[in-house]
Amino acid sequence: GARRPAADTGHLVRQWLEADGRHCLLVFDGVRDRGALRPFVPAGGAARILITAADEQLTELGTRVPVQAFSAEEALAELGRRAGRPDEADASAVAAELARLPLALDLAAAVIAAQDLAYREFLTELKGRSADQDDVQPPGPVQRRAPQPAGVAEALRLSVDTVCAADRLGLSTGVLELVALLSRAGVSRDLLHAAGQAGTLVGRGRRVAAAMVDRALERLNDQSLLGFSRDGQVVIMHCLVARTVREDMVRRERLTAACLEA
């Protein structure tokens, strides 16, 4: 029960899992640094270990299981389920444009449902944005990352723009910006409530109640722009969504101000 540094706690968990670990599953999500991970991976015991990472060099830690995009059938089923429209020929074109990536399909379906668009209308808007969009990249690490598949960046921007355009107060925009700048591991709901009370989320010092922040969070969750921990107290944003939100702040010359607010 004594408070311990996180590293000490991690080592104790490892020792416990090596000694027993039956019926246990330990997940390391989004690993980027093998050196930082290695001290916490049990060397023995009965626990099952799952590591998710984009770096194929991590295969030395275990058996590699490639995770592919959806199949054509899975992509059509996801669009039909989320968009509320039956399978149509145009849905295949949307899925292909989005490289059948689950996140992109989920975001697209949410926009289609919210705006009551036909698949062809969504595809036309998506391609139009692709043709008109200036490829503005922030300086630094983002510029060196691998490009997103064709259509995915536009789908992300369209989803963000759709939510923000319907948000007259600017609360959803403020929540998106703050979460995109804070920890990838998640942001406490209480912290967002405090930001609302401090007047940080909507600007000009205007305070918003915790209930309003919660409603904005639910709307953003419905649009697949963020999610929640199992207990609902931690707000989590996919790294591609966060990247898109940050790049949008660069285009609007808002990144510095948002970082200061964060």
Salt bridges, closest charged atoms under 4 A:
GLU18 OE2 - ARG14 NE 2.82
ASP20 OD1 - ARG22 NE 2.93
GLU56 OE2 - ARG64 NH2 3.17
GLU60 OE1 - ARG34 NH1 2.99
GLU60 OE2 - ARG38 NH2 2.75
GLU78 OE2 - ARG81 NH2 2.99
ASP90 OD1 - ARG120 NH2 3.10
ASP106 OD1 - ARG82 NE 2.52
ASP116 OD1 - ARG85 NH2 2.93
ASP161 OD2 - ARG129 NH2 2.53
GLU177 OE2 - ARG252 NH2 2.71
GLU177 OE1 - ARG254 NE 2.82
ASP190 OD1 - HIS193 ND1 3.97
ASP214 OD1 - ARG189 NH1 2.75
ASP214 OD1 - HIS193 NE2 2.78
GLU247 OE1 - ARG157 NH2 3.69
GLU247 OE2 - ARG243 NE 3.17
ASP248 OD2 - ARG252 NE 2.93
GLU261 OE1 - ARG254 NH2 2.64
